[in-house]
Amino acid sequence: MSAIGPDDIRSADYALLPCAASTATAPCLLVVAGGKRVLFGTPPGLRAAMDGPVLASLDAVLLFSLQGANLEGLDEVRNAGWTAGRETPLAVGGPSGTRDVVAALNKAFELSDAEIFVKDSPKGGFGAALLGVLPGEGDAKTEVFNTGDLVVTKIESADGQAGYWVDYGGQRAVLQPCGMTLAVKFNQQEAFALSCGADSPNAWPLGKVHYLVEGASAEP
């Protein structure tokens, strides 16, 4: 039986898909819900772990921290997604400092972008190579991504880590990196939680596709 990929998830489903590059200390997974695709975590190896068309189809990327192990794959997502056909700038959210990181990456690849654009003319044009920034950087708690049915709330700790509540169809996933407790601690509703430690019923890395909502059961 072949592995389940993003294209196998129906538009009304809410599923968490494993990321082959994910580790306990540098987590990563893909959320597919309401027809949207949001990548959480950017460890190194994402270019090999995810097909180019999947990286090109992302609606947003959310970072758990700006530490090297959690950040090193962001340039892979940026560059591989663009050359594979991303048509618009990709929005990125995360803890304090994310805006500076995004600006630095965009600056670092200016020459490369120009050369690729002249030689290969990626589908989205020159501007689609860029990363943008989602709102809420530095806020302790804020909505960073909201399509009306899929809502992502960031919980940021004082030490620069970010956890997330991901809500769709009346169901919530709580995604929290190792070393952080706030996203689970302040959650006040039943949820599927991914975190670390012996007390966590679901620990990183996610091992298989997990459905929180399937098809007709999704709320409008």
ZIZINOR-V893263 format. One line per field, one symbol per residue. phi: phi as a letter, one per 20 degrees, with the letter a starting at -180 (. if undefined). burial: I if it has 9 or more other C-alpha atoms within 8 Angstrom, else O. A space follows every 50 residues. Layout:
phi->???
burial->???
This chain:
phi->.fffdgfeeffefccddfcfefcfecfabdecblndccedncffnfgefc fgffffefeacceeadfgfecfeffffgfffffepgdcgeeccrfgofgf fffffgffdgffgffffffdlggenfffffedcffnfnffbafdbbdndd cddeddefendcdbdddblmdcdddcffndcfffgefdcfbeddbcofee fcdfefebfceecclfefff
burial->OOOOOOOOIIOIIIIIIIIOIIIIOIIIIIIIIIIIIIIIIIIIIIIOII OIIIIIIIIIIIIIIIOOIIIIIIOIIIIIIIIIIIIOIIIIIIIOIIIO OIIOIIOOOOOOIIOIIOOOIIOIIIOIIIIIIIOIIOOOIIIIIIOOII IIIIIIIOOIIIIIIIIIIOIIIIIIIIOIOIIIOOOOOOOOIIIIOOOI OIIIIIOOIOIIIIIOOIOO
